[in-house]
Amino acid sequence: MAQQLIERYLQVRESFRWRGLGEIPKSALQLKPQFRELDAEVVWGDILGIEPVEDHKLCICGEILQGVAKPTDCKIFESGCTPQNPVGSCMVSDEGACNAYYRYLRHR
């Protein structure tokens, strides 16, 4: 049933810009055109001024997301970037790699 709902309402986007990773073709979904009036990007995009957010120059979240670096390899981990003051996308949410490492693994 879930797959049927996805098929009914969503389609693959041509491209999507992921924080820390950049543009990746066909890597995200969007509402189909017939449901545009329900799409927050369409309805509120102009009002909210949705624009891409660039990662901090010292943030290595892209490398962490790709598995080629650990949070402790980042120069601003724990000093300038914490869950209370997140700088990169990996620290923003509780599920982010840096956030989880900060809370559970940094003192090992």
HUCOR-V925970 format. One record per backbone hydrogen bond with DSSP energy under -1.0 kcal/mol. NH is the residue of the N-H (numbers start at 1). CO is the residue of the C=O. If there is no record, write none. Layout:
NH | CO
NH | CO
This chain:
5 | 1
6 | 2
7 | 3
8 | 4
9 | 5
10 | 6
11 | 30
13 | 28
16 | 24
18 | 22
21 | 18
22 | 18
24 | 16
26 | 14
30 | 11
32 | 9
35 | 32
36 | 33
38 | 35
39 | 36
43 | 39
44 | 40
48 | 44
49 | 45
50 | 45
59 | 56
64 | 60
65 | 61
66 | 62
67 | 64
68 | 63
73 | 70
74 | 71
78 | 81
80 | 76
81 | 76
82 | 85
91 | 88
96 | 93
99 | 90
100 | 96
101 | 97
102 | 98
103 | 99
104 | 100
105 | 101
106 | 101
108 | 105
